[in-house]
Amino acid sequence: MAAALGLTVETEPDLDEIETGAWTGRGFDELAADPLWAAWNTERATARSPGGESMAEAQARIGRVLDRFAADGAPVILVSHGDVIRAALLGILGLGLDAYDRIVVDPASCSELALWPGGGRVVSINERTVP
């Protein structure tokens, strides 16, 4: 995408996927009987993976990135993972993390935000081309 648009790429650790701790590398079938996994999937606002981070922590770090770019005001393309993108969208929409399942972030899709210092709005979700 960067090459096609003539842009440079910078790595931003705060866009990394949620740290899942002890669940890293384990399959969904293997986690199905774990009550913590069930809580993670139904109580995103309060659940935490064992040895990992909470959804609130992931939302805070993506929020810091969005705040930084909102203050700068220049257009930017950020690439991240579904859970982190959902956390960002929920934050901009003013919805709690337990609303996680109310939106879908398709793989390889684009969502557009309009940001300004102290706020923003969701312009689109799940576009298939770069806005």
Accessible surface in RSA format (square Angstrom, percent):
REM  Atomic radii and reference values for relative SASA: ProtOr
REM  Chains: A
REM  Algorithm: Lee & Richards
REM  Probe-radius: 1.40
REM  Slices: 20
REM RES _ NUM      All-atoms   Total-Side   Main-Chain    Non-polar    All polar
REM                ABS   REL    ABS   REL    ABS   REL    ABS   REL    ABS   REL
RES MET A   1   106.87  55.3  57.43  38.0  49.45 117.7  62.07  52.8  44.81  59.4
RES ALA A   2    24.05  22.1  18.19  28.1   5.86  13.3  19.54  27.5   4.52  12.0
RES ALA A   3    98.55  90.6  67.14 103.6  31.41  71.4  77.58 109.3  20.96  55.5
RES ALA A   4    93.45  85.9  49.77  76.8  43.68  99.4  62.05  87.4  31.40  83.2
RES LEU A   5    87.45  48.7  60.53  43.3  26.92  67.7  66.66  46.8  20.79  55.9
RES GLY A   6    69.60  85.8   0.00   N/A  69.60  85.8  37.91 104.0  31.70  71.0
RES LEU A   7    93.04  51.8  76.12  54.5  16.92  42.5  79.19  55.6  13.85  37.3
RES THR A   8   125.21  89.1  99.74 101.1  25.46  60.7  83.16 111.7  42.05  63.6
RES VAL A   9   118.93  78.3  87.51  79.2  31.42  75.7  90.66  78.8  28.27  76.7
RES GLU A  10   154.52  88.7 125.71  95.1  28.80  68.6  49.16  95.1 105.36  86.0
RES THR A  11   125.79  89.5  94.13  95.4  31.65  75.4  66.11  88.8  59.68  90.2
RES GLU A  12    41.21  23.7  33.70  25.5   7.51  17.9  10.78  20.9  30.43  24.8
RES PRO A  13    90.34  65.8  84.29  76.8   6.05  22.0  85.58  70.7   4.75  29.5
RES ASP A  14    35.47  24.8  35.46  35.3   0.00   0.0   1.16   2.7  34.31  34.2
RES LEU A  15    17.89  10.0  15.82  11.3   2.07   5.2  16.22  11.4   1.68   4.5
RES ASP A  16    81.24  56.9  79.15  78.8   2.09   4.9  21.03  49.5  60.21  60.0
RES GLU A  17    70.94  40.7  61.44  46.5   9.50  22.6  37.74  73.0  33.20  27.1
RES ILE A  18     7.01   4.0   1.21   0.9   5.80  14.0   1.21   0.9   5.80  15.8
RES GLU A  19    92.96  53.4  89.25  67.5   3.71   8.8  41.93  81.1  51.03  41.7
RES THR A  20    40.54  28.8  39.27  39.8   1.27   3.0  30.18  40.5  10.36  15.7
RES GLY A  21    18.90  23.3   0.00   N/A  18.90  23.3  10.76  29.5   8.13  18.2
RES ALA A  22    64.13  59.0  38.26  59.0  25.87  58.9  51.86  73.0  12.26  32.5
RES TRP A  23     7.85   3.1   3.67   1.8   4.18   9.8   3.48   1.9   4.37   7.1
RES THR A  24    92.84  66.0  72.63  73.6  20.21  48.2  72.33  97.1  20.51  31.0
RES GLY A  25    84.98 104.8   0.00   N/A  84.98 104.8  42.22 115.9  42.76  95.8
RES ARG A  26    89.04  37.4  70.83  36.1  18.21  43.4  26.34  36.0  62.70  38.0
RES GLY A  27    40.35  49.8   0.00   N/A  40.35  49.8  35.47  97.3   4.88  10.9
RES PHE A  28   152.71  76.4 145.72  90.3   6.99  18.2 145.89  88.4   6.82  19.5
RES ASP A  29   139.19  97.5 119.35 118.8  19.84  46.9  39.14  92.1 100.05  99.8
RES GLU A  30   103.81  59.6  80.29  60.7  23.53  56.0  41.46  80.2  62.35  50.9
RES LEU A  31     4.09   2.3   4.09   2.9   0.00   0.0   4.09   2.9   0.00   0.0
RES ALA A  32    71.78  66.0  46.93  72.4  24.85  56.5  49.82  70.2  21.96  58.2
RES ALA A  33    98.99  91.0  66.65 102.9  32.35  73.6  78.35 110.3  20.65  54.7
RES ASP A  34    31.66  22.2  24.88  24.8   6.78  16.0  14.36  33.8  17.30  17.3
RES PRO A  35   105.76  77.1  94.21  85.9  11.55  42.0 100.54  83.0   5.22  32.4
RES LEU A  36    90.97  50.7  90.10  64.5   0.87   2.2  90.12  63.3   0.85   2.3
RES TRP A  37    44.94  18.0  44.94  21.8   0.00   0.0  31.08  16.6  13.86  22.5
RES ALA A  38    54.10  49.7  47.53  73.3   6.57  14.9  54.09  76.2   0.01   0.0
RES ALA A  39    26.69  24.5  23.42  36.1   3.27   7.4  26.08  36.7   0.61   1.6
RES TRP A  40     7.93   3.2   7.93   3.8   0.00   0.0   1.19   0.6   6.73  10.9
RES ASN A  41    55.49  38.3  44.60  43.1  10.90  26.2  23.84  57.4  31.65  30.6
RES THR A  42   102.29  72.7  72.09  73.1  30.20  72.0  73.34  98.5  28.94  43.8
RES GLU A  43    82.82  47.5  82.75  62.6   0.07   0.2  22.57  43.7  60.25  49.2
RES ARG A  44    13.99   5.9  13.42   6.8   0.56   1.3   2.90   4.0  11.08   6.7
RES ALA A  45    42.13  38.7  25.71  39.7  16.42  37.4  25.80  36.3  16.33  43.3
RES THR A  46   111.53  79.3  79.51  80.6  32.02  76.3  75.75 101.7  35.78  54.1
RES ALA A  47    11.65  10.7   2.31   3.6   9.34  21.2  11.57  16.3   0.07   0.2
RES ARG A  48   111.74  46.9  99.96  51.0  11.78  28.0  42.96  58.7  68.78  41.7
RES SER A  49     0.03   0.0   0.00   0.0   0.03   0.1   0.00   0.0   0.03   0.0
RES PRO A  50    43.06  31.4  31.93  29.1  11.13  40.5  43.06  35.6   0.00   0.0
RES GLY A  51    76.50  94.3   0.00   N/A  76.50  94.3  41.06 112.7  35.44  79.4
RES GLY A  52    11.94  14.7   0.00   N/A  11.94  14.7   2.51   6.9   9.43  21.1
RES GLU A  53    25.79  14.8  25.33  19.2   0.45   1.1  14.24  27.5  11.55   9.4
RES SER A  54    13.17  11.1  13.17  17.6   0.00   0.0   9.53  20.3   3.64   5.1
RES MET A  55     0.00   0.0   0.00   0.0   0.00   0.0   0.00   0.0   0.00   0.0
RES ALA A  56    46.22  42.5  41.16  63.5   5.06  11.5  41.64  58.6   4.58  12.1
RES GLU A  57    74.23  42.6  67.71  51.2   6.53  15.5  38.09  73.7  36.14  29.5
RES ALA A  58     0.00   0.0   0.00   0.0   0.00   0.0   0.00   0.0   0.00   0.0
RES GLN A  59    40.98  22.9  39.64  29.0   1.34   3.2  13.99  29.8  27.00  20.5
RES ALA A  60    51.68  47.5  38.34  59.2  13.34  30.3  49.29  69.4   2.39   6.3
RES ARG A  61    22.79   9.6  22.79  11.6   0.00   0.0  17.12  23.4   5.67   3.4
RES ILE A  62     7.31   4.2   7.31   5.4   0.00   0.0   7.31   5.3   0.00   0.0
RES GLY A  63    24.29  30.0   0.00   N/A  24.29  30.0  24.29  66.7   0.00   0.0
RES ARG A  64   133.09  55.9 126.39  64.4   6.70  16.0  68.48  93.6  64.61  39.2
RES VAL A  65     0.07   0.0   0.07   0.1   0.00   0.0   0.07   0.1   0.00   0.0
RES LEU A  66    12.96   7.2  12.58   9.0   0.38   1.0  12.92   9.1   0.05   0.1
RES ASP A  67    96.21  67.4  89.98  89.6   6.23  14.7  27.86  65.6  68.35  68.2
RES ARG A  68   118.25  49.7 109.47  55.8   8.79  20.9  72.89  99.6  45.36  27.5
RES PHE A  69    47.93  24.0  44.76  27.7   3.17   8.2  45.04  27.3   2.89   8.3
RES ALA A  70     8.98   8.3   3.17   4.9   5.81  13.2   5.54   7.8   3.43   9.1
RES ALA A  71    76.62  70.5  47.49  73.3  29.13  66.3  48.42  68.2  28.20  74.7
RES ASP A  72    98.55  69.0  65.99  65.7  32.56  77.0  23.91  56.3  74.64  74.4
RES GLY A  73    60.94  75.1   0.00   N/A  60.94  75.1  30.65  84.1  30.28  67.8
RES ALA A  74    52.26  48.1  40.78  62.9  11.48  26.1  45.77  64.5   6.49  17.2
RES PRO A  75   137.70 100.4 105.06  95.8  32.65 118.7 117.57  97.1  20.13 125.1
RES VAL A  76    67.77  44.6  35.72  32.3  32.05  77.2  41.64  36.2  26.14  70.9
RES ILE A  77    70.15  39.9  44.81  33.4  25.34  61.1  47.86  34.5  22.29  60.5
RES LEU A  78    58.33  32.5  29.59  21.2  28.74  72.2  30.93  21.7  27.39  73.7
RES VAL A  79   103.48  68.1  86.50  78.3  16.98  40.9  89.58  77.8  13.90  37.7
RES SER A  80    26.06  22.0   3.56   4.8  22.49  51.8   6.62  14.1  19.44  27.2
RES HIS A  81    87.01  47.6  83.08  57.7   3.93  10.1  46.52  47.9  40.49  47.1
RES GLY A  82    30.47  37.6   0.00   N/A  30.47  37.6  19.95  54.7  10.53  23.6
RES ASP A  83    30.28  21.2  28.38  28.2   1.90   4.5   1.86   4.4  28.42  28.3
RES VAL A  84     0.00   0.0   0.00   0.0   0.00   0.0   0.00   0.0   0.00   0.0
RES ILE A  85    42.79  24.4  41.51  30.9   1.29   3.1  42.79  30.8   0.00   0.0
RES ARG A  86    37.43  15.7  37.43  19.1   0.00   0.0   0.00   0.0  37.43  22.7
RES ALA A  87     0.00   0.0   0.00   0.0   0.00   0.0   0.00   0.0   0.00   0.0
RES ALA A  88     9.66   8.9   6.40   9.9   3.26   7.4   8.96  12.6   0.70   1.8
RES LEU A  89     1.84   1.0   1.84   1.3   0.00   0.0   1.84   1.3   0.00   0.0
RES LEU A  90     0.00   0.0   0.00   0.0   0.00   0.0   0.00   0.0   0.00   0.0
RES GLY A  91    39.33  48.5   0.00   N/A  39.33  48.5  21.74  59.7  17.59  39.4
RES ILE A  92    41.29  23.5  19.14  14.3  22.15  53.4  22.33  16.1  18.96  51.5
RES LEU A  93    80.29  44.7  52.17  37.3  28.12  70.7  56.13  39.4  24.15  65.0
RES GLY A  94    68.22  84.1   0.00   N/A  68.22  84.1  35.78  98.2  32.44  72.7
RES LEU A  95    65.74  36.6  56.87  40.7   8.87  22.3  59.24  41.6   6.50  17.5
RES GLY A  96    51.90  64.0   0.00   N/A  51.90  64.0  39.30 107.8  12.60  28.2
RES LEU A  97    12.86   7.2  10.12   7.2   2.74   6.9  10.12   7.1   2.74   7.4
RES ASP A  98    92.09  64.5  64.11  63.8  27.98  66.2  32.45  76.4  59.64  59.5
RES ALA A  99     8.56   7.9   5.26   8.1   3.30   7.5   6.64   9.3   1.92   5.1
RES TYR A 100    23.71  11.1  23.71  13.5   0.00   0.0  11.88   8.9  11.83  14.6
RES ASP A 101   106.82  74.8  82.10  81.7  24.71  58.4  35.91  84.5  70.91  70.7
RES ARG A 102   182.35  76.6 146.94  74.9  35.41  84.3  53.33  72.9 129.02  78.2
RES ILE A 103    23.23  13.2  19.13  14.2   4.11   9.9  22.96  16.5   0.27   0.7
RES VAL A 104    88.65  58.3  83.39  75.5   5.26  12.7  83.39  72.5   5.26  14.3
RES VAL A 105    19.52  12.8   4.80   4.3  14.72  35.5   4.80   4.2  14.72  39.9
RES ASP A 106    45.19  31.7  42.64  42.4   2.55   6.0   3.19   7.5  42.00  41.9
RES PRO A 107   116.17  84.7 102.13  93.1  14.04  51.0 113.37  93.6   2.80  17.4
RES ALA A 108   100.86  92.7  55.44  85.6  45.42 103.3  74.36 104.7  26.50  70.2
RES SER A 109    21.30  18.0   0.49   0.7  20.81  47.9   0.00   0.0  21.30  29.8
RES CYS A 110    28.58  21.6  23.67  26.4   4.91  11.5   8.70  22.0  19.89  21.4
RES SER A 111    36.79  31.1   7.73  10.3  29.06  66.9   6.51  13.9  30.28  42.4
RES GLU A 112    62.96  36.1  59.84  45.3   3.13   7.4  12.83  24.8  50.13  40.9
RES LEU A 113    45.92  25.6  20.90  14.9  25.02  62.9  20.90  14.7  25.02  67.3
RES ALA A 114    28.62  26.3  21.96  33.9   6.65  15.1  28.62  40.3   0.00   0.0
RES LEU A 115    50.23  28.0  22.12  15.8  28.11  70.7  22.12  15.5  28.11  75.6
RES TRP A 116   119.95  48.1 118.20  57.2   1.75   4.1 101.13  53.9  18.82  30.5
RES PRO A 117    99.38  72.4  77.18  70.4  22.20  80.7  82.53  68.1  16.85 104.7
RES GLY A 118    87.68 108.1   0.00   N/A  87.68 108.1  43.21 118.6  44.47  99.6
RES GLY A 119    29.30  36.1   0.00   N/A  29.30  36.1  22.57  61.9   6.73  15.1
RES GLY A 120    17.58  21.7   0.00   N/A  17.58  21.7   0.00   0.0  17.58  39.4
RES ARG A 121   144.06  60.5 141.04  71.9   3.02   7.2  45.32  61.9  98.73  59.8
RES VAL A 122    33.97  22.4   9.62   8.7  24.36  58.7   9.62   8.4  24.36  66.1
RES VAL A 123    70.60  46.5  40.13  36.3  30.47  73.4  44.52  38.7  26.08  70.7
RES SER A 124    24.57  20.8  16.50  22.0   8.07  18.6  23.18  49.4   1.39   2.0
RES ILE A 125    54.03  30.7  33.72  25.1  20.30  48.9  33.72  24.3  20.30  55.1
RES ASN A 126    42.08  29.0  27.97  27.0  14.10  34.0  10.97  26.4  31.10  30.1
RES GLU A 127    78.26  44.9  75.46  57.1   2.80   6.7  13.72  26.5  64.54  52.7
RES ARG A 128   147.03  61.7 119.14  60.7  27.89  66.4  67.75  92.6  79.28  48.0
RES THR A 129   102.44  72.9  95.93  97.3   6.51  15.5  75.71 101.7  26.73  40.4
RES VAL A 130    52.61  34.6  30.73  27.8  21.88  52.7  30.73  26.7  21.88  59.4
RES PRO A 131    99.31  72.4  32.13  29.3  67.19 244.2  71.63  59.1  27.68 172.0
END  Absolute sums over single chains surface
CHAIN  1 A     7928.2       5652.0       2276.3       4740.0       3188.2
END  Absolute sums over all chains
TOTAL          7928.2       5652.0       2276.3       4740.0       3188.2
